[in-house]
Amino acid sequence: MRLWHQKIIPYLNRQHILAQWRECIAMLGNGWGKKHKTIDYAFQYSENKLIAFSLLVIDEMHKRGYKPNESLIQTALVERRNKTQEEFETLLKEAKLICEENAIIYPEHNEEYLQECIELLIKKGYPIDFYKK
């Protein structure tokens, strides 16, 4: 389980971008608050941050011609976590505002974490120079 640094999302291969999408949906749904050392930080914030991160993943998937089922975000929150439709709509609106700011969503996604993610992806077979700042 991992949320890759958001600057890396455009560089993820098909396998990793699809896995990131599944991870976001799982975390928003029944996985919310379940302990895991690499993602615990996400649960310290409102779901709107994870929704915003998910929207970045969705945007990248659209750029590649993929057709993610965006309603899974709503399903995860409303059907699996019993949020009201109004709560979901508020969270989604807040998430869209976060995306518009074009800032780093999670403070934990700092330069050190970016380097850690780059090193992990290189170990997974990505080319040494895959990420251009």
Backbone torsions as a table, in degrees:
resi	resn	phi	psi	omega
1	MET	NA	129.4	179.6
2	ARG	-163.6	142.2	165.5
3	LEU	-101.8	112.6	178.7
4	TRP	-64.5	152.8	175.9
5	HIS	-55.7	135.6	-173.0
6	GLN	-62.3	-24.6	177.7
7	LYS	-68.8	-18.6	-177.4
8	ILE	-89.9	-16.8	-175.7
9	ILE	-48.3	-45.5	-179.2
10	PRO	-64.5	-16.7	-176.8
11	TYR	-99.1	-6.4	-179.0
12	LEU	-68.3	140.6	177.0
13	ASN	-75.6	175.9	-176.7
14	ARG	-53.7	-48.5	-178.3
15	GLN	-58.0	-46.5	-175.4
16	HIS	-74.6	-35.1	179.7
17	ILE	-69.9	-38.9	177.3
18	LEU	-67.1	-39.3	177.4
19	ALA	-65.1	-37.3	178.7
20	GLN	-64.4	-40.5	177.7
21	TRP	-61.8	-47.3	178.8
22	ARG	-61.1	-39.9	179.7
23	GLU	-62.0	-45.3	179.0
24	CYS	-59.0	-46.7	-178.4
25	ILE	-65.0	-42.9	179.1
26	ALA	-62.1	-42.9	-179.7
27	MET	-66.3	-38.5	179.3
28	LEU	-69.3	-28.7	-177.6
29	GLY	-91.0	-124.7	-175.4
30	ASN	-66.6	-16.0	179.8
31	GLY	-83.5	-3.5	-177.0
32	TRP	-60.1	122.7	176.4
33	GLY	85.1	-4.3	179.1
34	LYS	-73.5	130.0	-174.0
35	LYS	-65.0	130.0	170.9
36	HIS	-159.6	125.2	-168.9
37	LYS	-57.7	-29.2	-176.6
38	THR	-87.0	-11.4	-179.2
39	ILE	-126.1	0.9	-178.3
40	ASP	-53.2	-34.9	-178.1
41	TYR	-57.4	-33.6	-176.8
42	ALA	-63.0	-28.9	-177.4
43	PHE	-80.9	-4.1	176.4
44	GLN	-81.6	-8.3	-175.6
45	TYR	-118.1	168.3	174.6
46	SER	-64.5	154.8	177.7
47	GLU	-59.8	-20.6	-178.0
48	ASN	-59.5	-31.1	177.6
49	LYS	-68.0	-43.3	179.2
50	LEU	-69.0	-33.8	174.8
51	ILE	-64.5	-43.9	178.3
52	ALA	-59.7	-43.6	177.7
53	PHE	-61.3	-42.4	178.5
54	SER	-61.5	-37.9	179.1
55	LEU	-64.7	-34.0	175.0
56	LEU	-64.6	-41.3	178.4
57	VAL	-65.0	-44.2	178.1
58	ILE	-59.2	-45.1	-179.4
59	ASP	-59.1	-44.0	179.0
60	GLU	-65.2	-39.0	179.0
61	MET	-63.5	-41.4	177.3
62	HIS	-61.7	-41.8	179.0
63	LYS	-58.2	-30.2	-178.7
64	ARG	-90.4	0.3	179.5
65	GLY	88.0	7.4	177.4
66	TYR	-78.7	160.1	-179.3
67	LYS	-125.3	75.5	-179.9
68	PRO	-66.7	145.5	177.5
69	ASN	-81.5	92.0	-175.0
70	GLU	-65.1	-22.4	179.8
71	SER	-68.8	-10.7	177.6
72	LEU	-64.0	-27.2	176.5
73	ILE	-63.6	-47.5	179.0
74	GLN	-63.5	-43.7	179.3
75	THR	-58.9	-45.0	-178.9
76	ALA	-59.8	-41.7	-175.5
77	LEU	-84.0	-43.1	-174.0
78	VAL	-83.3	-49.3	-175.5
79	GLU	-83.2	-38.8	-176.6
80	ARG	-89.0	-30.7	-175.6
81	ARG	-114.4	5.2	174.1
82	ASN	59.9	32.5	171.0
83	LYS	-75.7	149.4	175.8
84	THR	-76.6	162.7	176.7
85	GLN	-59.6	-38.9	178.9
86	GLU	-63.7	-43.3	178.0
87	GLU	-61.9	-43.1	178.5
88	PHE	-60.0	-47.3	-178.3
89	GLU	-62.6	-37.7	177.2
90	THR	-65.2	-46.0	178.9
91	LEU	-61.5	-41.9	179.6
92	LEU	-64.4	-42.5	178.4
93	LYS	-61.8	-44.8	178.4
94	GLU	-62.6	-40.2	-179.6
95	ALA	-63.3	-41.3	179.2
96	LYS	-63.8	-36.2	176.7
97	LEU	-65.9	-39.8	177.6
98	ILE	-60.2	-44.9	179.9
99	CYS	-62.6	-38.3	-179.7
100	GLU	-63.8	-26.5	180.0
101	GLU	-70.2	-19.4	179.6
102	ASN	57.9	28.8	-179.5
103	ALA	-104.1	170.0	175.0
104	ILE	-67.7	128.9	-174.4
105	ILE	-72.3	-47.8	-179.4
106	TYR	-107.3	127.7	178.4
107	PRO	-58.8	-25.9	178.9
108	GLU	-67.1	-17.7	178.4
109	HIS	-85.5	64.1	-179.0
110	ASN	-93.1	-173.7	-178.7
111	GLU	-62.1	-37.3	178.8
112	GLU	-62.6	-43.7	179.2
113	TYR	-67.7	-37.4	176.7
114	LEU	-58.2	-47.4	179.4
115	GLN	-63.1	-39.5	178.0
116	GLU	-60.9	-43.9	179.6
117	CYS	-65.0	-42.6	178.7
118	ILE	-60.0	-46.4	179.9
119	GLU	-62.3	-40.8	178.3
120	LEU	-63.4	-42.3	-179.7
121	LEU	-68.1	-36.6	176.2
122	ILE	-62.4	-41.7	176.9
123	LYS	-62.5	-27.2	179.3
124	LYS	-85.7	2.9	174.4
125	GLY	106.3	3.4	174.8
126	TYR	-67.4	148.5	177.5
127	PRO	-60.7	148.9	-177.8
128	ILE	-52.2	-38.0	-174.8
129	ASP	-106.8	29.9	-175.3
130	PHE	-63.1	-31.2	-175.4
131	TYR	-104.3	119.6	176.1
132	LYS	-108.0	115.9	-178.8
133	LYS	-63.2	NA	NA
